[in-house]
Amino acid sequence: MVIIKWTNKFSNETGYVASLSTKNKCFINTFEESEAKRYSEKSVTSLMTKLESFHETDDNDFEVITVQE
């Protein structure tokens, strides 16, 4: 399983993706790693594509982190 960490390109603020909102075309943030949504490694490519299509990559860098369950 993986979680997605974000870093704002301008403020260097960091957090984690708690969920994706396709309705609002954004990600829901959490600052707690324990609250980050766990995704399968197979879904990472499509998730990153969605984040890019939501223009979230304009202001943020995303890092995929493998977590132990």
N, C-alpha and C positions, 0 to 999 in steps of 0.2 A: 504494500500500500504506500501511497505517496500523499504528501500535502504540498500546497503551493504557497510559497512565501513571496511577498511583494516588497519592493523598495521604491519609494517615490524618487524619481530622477532629480527633482529640484530641492526637496527638503530633506532627503535621506531618511524620512520616516519609514518604518517597516511594520509589517503585520502579516496576517495570513488570510487566505480565502476561506470564508465560512460557508459560502454557497455562491451560485451564479443565478442571476435573475434574467431570464431571457425576455421577460415582459418589459423590464426596465433597461435592458441591455447594459448591465453592470455586474460587478461582483460585490458581495456583501462581505464586509471586513470584520476581522476580529484581531485583537492584539495578543490573544492567548493562544499559544501553540496547541494546547489541549482542546481548544474549541474549533480548530481548523478541520474542515471536512476531509475525510480520507477518501481518496480516489484510487481506482485500480491503475496499475502502470499502463495497461492497454488504452485507457481513456485519456491519457495525458495529451496526446497529439490533438484530439478533437477539442479538448478543453482550452489548450493554448490557441487554437484557431478561433474559438469563440471569443476569448479575451481580446485577441487582435481585432476581430470584426466589431467588437464593442468599443474599439479605440482605447482600450485600457492600457495598451502598450505604448501609447503616445506619452504618457506621464509616468509609467511604472515599468520597472524591470521585474520579471517573474523568475523564480527559481523553484525547481521541483526537488523536493527532499524526500528521500525514502525513510519511512518510519517502521519501527517494529510494532507488531500487534500483539 
